Amino acid sequence: MASPACCRIPPVSADYTPQGTWDTVADFKTYIAKSPTAGSTAPKRGLIFLYDAFGFAPQTLQGVDRLAQLLGDDAVVILPDLLEGTHPEFSWLPADTPEKQALVKGWFDAVGDYHKSKPKLLRVRQAAGARFASVQSWGVFGLCWGGKPAVLASGQHNEGEGRRINVSGTAHPGALAAADAEALTIPHIVLASKDEPAEVVSQYKEILEGGQKGKTGVVETYATMNHGWMGVRAKLDVEDDRKEYERGYKQVADFFNKHL
C-alpha cells in the first residue's frame, strides 16, 4: 500500500544536469554516480540507491550525485531502474477520485509491489558485487517507495557473498511498519517527513534508538518538510526546502560513512 501522503501530494519539477553515466546492471538501466575526482581509487564501498515511484527525476539524480560526493572517492553509488520504466502518472495525483485511486492501486498491484521488488534489488546487489569486485561493504538507501524493498532486504536472511547488505536507510518512507524495524539486522537510518504516521515513526525510533539488543540506527522527523522533500517533490527553488534537502543528504552520508 502506498504512503497516504504520496497519493495526496503532486510532484514538482526541478532542473538538474546529472554528473554520472548510464549503464546496465543485472539487466536494469542504471545510473552510476561520479564524485568530482572519481577514478583515483578503486571503490571499497558501494551504495545502491532506490528512487521513489516516479523514477529518474532530476531531484533524485542530484541526490545520488550528492551522496557520491559526500561519500568520497572510495565509494560507488548506483541507481537501478527496478521499475523498468513503468511509473505512476503525475496526472493520477492527488488521488482524489475513485478512478485515480484505482489507477494507483492497479500500479502497486501490477508493478510496484514491494515484495516482488525485493528479489530485483538482490539481483542488482549480486551483479554489482561482481562488477565492482573491489567493494568490500554494500549499503542500500531508498526514497519513499524504494525505502520498503531496502528495509525488507535488510532483515531476515541478510547474509552470504553477493547477498549481504551492511547498512541501509530511507527518507520519507512508504508503507512504514514497525515489524520491519524489528527484523533489521544492520544499522538503519530513517528520515521522516511531517506526513508519515507519527506513531509508527515513534515505534521505529524506540526500536532502533531505544537500546534494544543488536539494534543500531537513527530516526529523525523533518517536521517542516512535506513527504518527498528529498525526491521528486523536492522544492529546490524554495530556500528552506533546499536547505533541508541538503541537510538530509548530508545526514544520510554521515550515517553511511560511519557504518558502511
Salt bridges, closest charged atoms under 4 A:
ASP23 OD2 - ARG131 NH2 2.71
ASP74 OD1 - ARG45 NH2 2.79
ASP81 OD1 - HIS87 NE2 3.88
GLU84 OE2 - LYS120 NZ 3.31
ASP96 OD1 - LYS100 NZ 3.38
ASP109 OD2 - LYS105 NZ 2.70
ASP180 OD2 - LYS148 NZ 2.51
ASP195 OD1 - ARG8 NH2 3.37
ASP195 OD1 - LYS194 NZ 3.61
GLU196 OE2 - HIS227 ND1 2.62
GLU209 OE1 - LYS205 NZ 2.82
GLU220 OE2 - ARG247 NH1 3.10
GLU239 OE2 - LYS243 NZ 3.02
GLU244 OE1 - ARG247 NE 2.89
ASP254 OD2 - LYS250 NZ 2.91
